[in-house]
Amino acid sequence: MQGETALTQILESGLLGAMLVLALLTIGFLFRELRNERLSRLEDLKEIWKGDLVFREQIKQTLENITELLRGK
């Protein structure tokens, strides 16, 4: 309730008050978008890391196979 009266007082102060409210809404929206994008990039990084671990395991297996072949001959 008190937030509504503060909002009405800001809006009654004219164009400057309206611009202040608009700026605060814009900042809130951009902050939320930034947080969502940061979480998305973190998820992408986790997926890349998992793929990298699989790739390293495949390289390790290949090197082990090569050394087994060399030792067998």
OpenMM code with the backbone's topology and positions (N, CA, C; nanometers):
from openmm import Vec3, app, unit

residues = "MET GLN GLY GLU THR ALA LEU THR GLN ILE LEU GLU SER GLY LEU LEU GLY ALA MET LEU VAL LEU ALA LEU LEU THR ILE GLY PHE LEU PHE ARG GLU LEU ARG ASN GLU ARG LEU SER ARG LEU GLU ASP LEU LYS GLU ILE TRP LYS GLY ASP LEU VAL PHE ARG GLU GLN ILE LYS GLN THR LEU GLU ASN ILE THR GLU LEU LEU ARG GLY LYS".split()
positions = [
    Vec3(0.0819, -0.1188, 0.0000),
    Vec3(0.0000, 0.0000, 0.0000),
    Vec3(0.0866, 0.1256, 0.0000),
    Vec3(0.1902, 0.1244, 0.0786),
    Vec3(0.2759, 0.2418, 0.0870),
    Vec3(0.3542, 0.2601, -0.0433),
    Vec3(0.3856, 0.1504, -0.1107),
    Vec3(0.4530, 0.1583, -0.2396),
    Vec3(0.3666, 0.2260, -0.3439),
    Vec3(0.2363, 0.2021, -0.3352),
    Vec3(0.1441, 0.2652, -0.4304),
    Vec3(0.1371, 0.4157, -0.4076),
    Vec3(0.1369, 0.4569, -0.2813),
    Vec3(0.1315, 0.6017, -0.2551),
    Vec3(0.2622, 0.6677, -0.2971),
    Vec3(0.3743, 0.5994, -0.2788),
    Vec3(0.5019, 0.6551, -0.3229),
    Vec3(0.5027, 0.6671, -0.4742),
    Vec3(0.4488, 0.5675, -0.5425),
    Vec3(0.4424, 0.5705, -0.6879),
    Vec3(0.3531, 0.6849, -0.7355),
    Vec3(0.2398, 0.7033, -0.6702),
    Vec3(0.1503, 0.8132, -0.7096),
    Vec3(0.2168, 0.9485, -0.6855),
    Vec3(0.2891, 0.9625, -0.5758),
    Vec3(0.3581, 1.0895, -0.5494),
    Vec3(0.4645, 1.1163, -0.6547),
    Vec3(0.5353, 1.0123, -0.6961),
    Vec3(0.6368, 1.0298, -0.8000),
    Vec3(0.5708, 1.0701, -0.9311),
    Vec3(0.4620, 1.0019, -0.9645),
    Vec3(0.3941, 1.0338, -1.0893),
    Vec3(0.3316, 1.1731, -1.0862),
    Vec3(0.2880, 1.2185, -0.9698),
    Vec3(0.2299, 1.3524, -0.9589),
    Vec3(0.3355, 1.4606, -0.9745),
    Vec3(0.4610, 1.4243, -0.9544),
    Vec3(0.5660, 1.5256, -0.9658),
    Vec3(0.5948, 1.5605, -1.1113),
    Vec3(0.5301, 1.4948, -1.2038),
    Vec3(0.5399, 1.5357, -1.3430),
    Vec3(0.6274, 1.4450, -1.4265),
    Vec3(0.6827, 1.5035, -1.5303),
    Vec3(0.7619, 1.4307, -1.6291),
    Vec3(0.8858, 1.3683, -1.5666),
    Vec3(0.9502, 1.4390, -1.4773),
    Vec3(1.0709, 1.3874, -1.4129),
    Vec3(1.0392, 1.2620, -1.3316),
    Vec3(0.9287, 1.2619, -1.2617),
    Vec3(0.8879, 1.1443, -1.1852),
    Vec3(0.8561, 1.0266, -1.2756),
    Vec3(0.7898, 1.0532, -1.3861),
    Vec3(0.7567, 0.9467, -1.4811),
    Vec3(0.8830, 0.8873, -1.5415),
    Vec3(0.9786, 0.9732, -1.5700),
    Vec3(1.1056, 0.9250, -1.6256),
    Vec3(1.1811, 0.8414, -1.5221),
    Vec3(1.1725, 0.8805, -1.3960),
    Vec3(1.2375, 0.8037, -1.2897),
    Vec3(1.1773, 0.6645, -1.2790),
    Vec3(1.0464, 0.6569, -1.2834),
    Vec3(0.9792, 0.5272, -1.2772),
    Vec3(1.0164, 0.4433, -1.3991),
    Vec3(1.0166, 0.5025, -1.5168),
    Vec3(1.0538, 0.4322, -1.6381),
    Vec3(1.1980, 0.3812, -1.6305),
    Vec3(1.2881, 0.4635, -1.5780),
    Vec3(1.4281, 0.4221, -1.5645),
    Vec3(1.4416, 0.3055, -1.4675),
    Vec3(1.3689, 0.3102, -1.3567),
    Vec3(1.3756, 0.2003, -1.2597),
    Vec3(1.3206, 0.0708, -1.3182),
    Vec3(1.2116, 0.0797, -1.3925),
    Vec3(1.1565, -0.0394, -1.4577),
    Vec3(1.2542, -0.0961, -1.5604),
    Vec3(1.3185, -0.0086, -1.6349),
    Vec3(1.4157, -0.0520, -1.7351),
    Vec3(1.5347, -0.1201, -1.6693),
    Vec3(1.5839, -0.0638, -1.5603),
    Vec3(1.6959, -0.1240, -1.4881),
    Vec3(1.6578, -0.2618, -1.4351),
    Vec3(1.5380, -0.2731, -1.3804),
    Vec3(1.4915, -0.4029, -1.3311),
    Vec3(1.4821, -0.5060, -1.4420),
    Vec3(1.4277, -0.4653, -1.5570),
    Vec3(1.4157, -0.5566, -1.6705),
    Vec3(1.5519, -0.6003, -1.7208),
    Vec3(1.6443, -0.5047, -1.7358),
    Vec3(1.7781, -0.5383, -1.7852),
    Vec3(1.8541, -0.6264, -1.6871),
    Vec3(1.8354, -0.6030, -1.5594),
    Vec3(1.9007, -0.6877, -1.4595),
    Vec3(1.8511, -0.8313, -1.4696),
    Vec3(1.7212, -0.8486, -1.4867),
    Vec3(1.6637, -0.9828, -1.5004),
    Vec3(1.7147, -1.0509, -1.6269),
    Vec3(1.7215, -0.9765, -1.7377),
    Vec3(1.7728, -1.0326, -1.8626),
    Vec3(1.9199, -1.0715, -1.8497),
    Vec3(1.9982, -0.9887, -1.7824),
    Vec3(2.1395, -1.0180, -1.7618),
    Vec3(2.1565, -1.1451, -1.6798),
    Vec3(2.0756, -1.1611, -1.5759),
    Vec3(2.0828, -1.2805, -1.4925),
    Vec3(2.0464, -1.4050, -1.5727),
    Vec3(1.9431, -1.3958, -1.6559),
    Vec3(1.9032, -1.5091, -1.7390),
    Vec3(2.0135, -1.5453, -1.8388),
    Vec3(2.0746, -1.4449, -1.8988),
    Vec3(2.1807, -1.4721, -1.9951),
    Vec3(2.3027, -1.5324, -1.9263),
    Vec3(2.3352, -1.4846, -1.8073),
    Vec3(2.4479, -1.5391, -1.7322),
    Vec3(2.4245, -1.6865, -1.6978),
    Vec3(2.3024, -1.7201, -1.6582),
    Vec3(2.2698, -1.8598, -1.6286),
    Vec3(2.2769, -1.9457, -1.7542),
    Vec3(2.2335, -1.8910, -1.8665),
    Vec3(2.2405, -1.9658, -1.9925),
    Vec3(2.3846, -1.9924, -2.0322),
    Vec3(2.4698, -1.8931, -2.0162),
    Vec3(2.6112, -1.9117, -2.0496),
    Vec3(2.6773, -2.0118, -1.9559),
    Vec3(2.6375, -2.0122, -1.8312),
    Vec3(2.6912, -2.1091, -1.7368),
    Vec3(2.6511, -2.2510, -1.7767),
    Vec3(2.5261, -2.2685, -1.8192),
    Vec3(2.4804, -2.3994, -1.8658),
    Vec3(2.5576, -2.4426, -1.9908),
    Vec3(2.5813, -2.3479, -2.0828),
    Vec3(2.6601, -2.3794, -2.2020),
    Vec3(2.8016, -2.4223, -2.1647),
    Vec3(2.8602, -2.3528, -2.0698),
    Vec3(2.9954, -2.3863, -2.0254),
    Vec3(3.0000, -2.5253, -1.9635),
    Vec3(2.8973, -2.5608, -1.8878),
    Vec3(2.8912, -2.6952, -1.8289),
    Vec3(2.8828, -2.8018, -1.9373),
    Vec3(2.8024, -2.7771, -2.0410),
    Vec3(2.7902, -2.8733, -2.1503),
    Vec3(2.9218, -2.8887, -2.2253),
    Vec3(2.9898, -2.7776, -2.2505),
    Vec3(3.1193, -2.7827, -2.3189),
    Vec3(3.2200, -2.8593, -2.2343),
    Vec3(3.2186, -2.8366, -2.1034),
    Vec3(3.3105, -2.9060, -2.0135),
    Vec3(3.2851, -3.0562, -2.0167),
    Vec3(3.1578, -3.0974, -2.0186),
    Vec3(3.1254, -3.2401, -2.0257),
    Vec3(3.1769, -3.2999, -2.1563),
    Vec3(3.1585, -3.2279, -2.2660),
    Vec3(3.2089, -3.2748, -2.3952),
    Vec3(3.3599, -3.2845, -2.3955),
    Vec3(3.4255, -3.1909, -2.3308),
    Vec3(3.5714, -3.1915, -2.3226),
    Vec3(3.6195, -3.3120, -2.2422),
    Vec3(3.5495, -3.3458, -2.1363),
    Vec3(3.5883, -3.4620, -2.0569),
    Vec3(3.5740, -3.5906, -2.1375),
    Vec3(3.4687, -3.6001, -2.2185),
    Vec3(3.4500, -3.7176, -2.3041),
    Vec3(3.5635, -3.7255, -2.4059),
    Vec3(3.5972, -3.6113, -2.4652),
    Vec3(3.7054, -3.6061, -2.5633),
    Vec3(3.8383, -3.6485, -2.5006),
    Vec3(3.8671, -3.6008, -2.3798),
    Vec3(3.9915, -3.6390, -2.3116),
    Vec3(3.9941, -3.7886, -2.2819),
    Vec3(3.8806, -3.8442, -2.2438),
    Vec3(3.8739, -3.9875, -2.2165),
    Vec3(3.8995, -4.0677, -2.3440),
    Vec3(3.8478, -4.0206, -2.4570),
    Vec3(3.8713, -4.0893, -2.5836),
    Vec3(4.0184, -4.0829, -2.6226),
    Vec3(4.0816, -3.9693, -2.6019),
    Vec3(4.2245, -3.9563, -2.6313),
    Vec3(4.3044, -4.0516, -2.5425),
    Vec3(4.2684, -4.0584, -2.4162),
    Vec3(4.3366, -4.1478, -2.3226),
    Vec3(4.3236, -4.2927, -2.3691),
    Vec3(4.2054, -4.3347, -2.4093),
    Vec3(4.1838, -4.4708, -2.4567),
    Vec3(4.2653, -4.4979, -2.5830),
    Vec3(4.2686, -4.4001, -2.6729),
    Vec3(4.3458, -4.4163, -2.7959),
    Vec3(4.4940, -4.4326, -2.7647),
    Vec3(4.5479, -4.3511, -2.6761),
    Vec3(4.6888, -4.3617, -2.6389),
    Vec3(4.7181, -4.4954, -2.5708),
    Vec3(4.6263, -4.5420, -2.4876),
    Vec3(4.6452, -4.6723, -2.4243),
    Vec3(4.6450, -4.7842, -2.5281),
    Vec3(4.5573, -4.7753, -2.6270),
    Vec3(4.5548, -4.8754, -2.7333),
    Vec3(4.6836, -4.8746, -2.8143),
    Vec3(4.7334, -4.7554, -2.8427),
    Vec3(4.8597, -4.7432, -2.9198),
    Vec3(4.9746, -4.8046, -2.8396),
    Vec3(4.9825, -4.7741, -2.7102),
    Vec3(5.0930, -4.8291, -2.6301),
    Vec3(5.0801, -4.9814, -2.6176),
    Vec3(4.9590, -5.0322, -2.6093),
    Vec3(4.9406, -5.1789, -2.6055),
    Vec3(4.9850, -5.2436, -2.7355),
    Vec3(4.9559, -5.1786, -2.8481),
    Vec3(4.9988, -5.2316, -2.9773),
    Vec3(5.1509, -5.2291, -2.9895),
    Vec3(5.2122, -5.1203, -2.9437),
    Vec3(5.3582, -5.1100, -2.9506),
    Vec3(5.4259, -5.2096, -2.8593),
    Vec3(5.3706, -5.2353, -2.7440),
    Vec3(5.4300, -5.3314, -2.6519),
    Vec3(5.4108, -5.4747, -2.7001),
    Vec3(5.3035, -5.5001, -2.7691),
    Vec3(5.2736, -5.6341, -2.8169),
    Vec3(5.3633, -5.6769, -2.9313),
    Vec3(5.4214, -5.5830, -3.0038),
    Vec3(5.5034, -5.6178, -3.1205),
    Vec3(5.6447, -5.6318, -3.0876),
] * unit.nanometer
topology = app.Topology()
chain = topology.addChain("A")
for resn in residues:
    res = topology.addResidue(resn, chain)
    for name in ("N", "CA", "C"):
        topology.addAtom(name, app.Element.getBySymbol(name[0]), res)
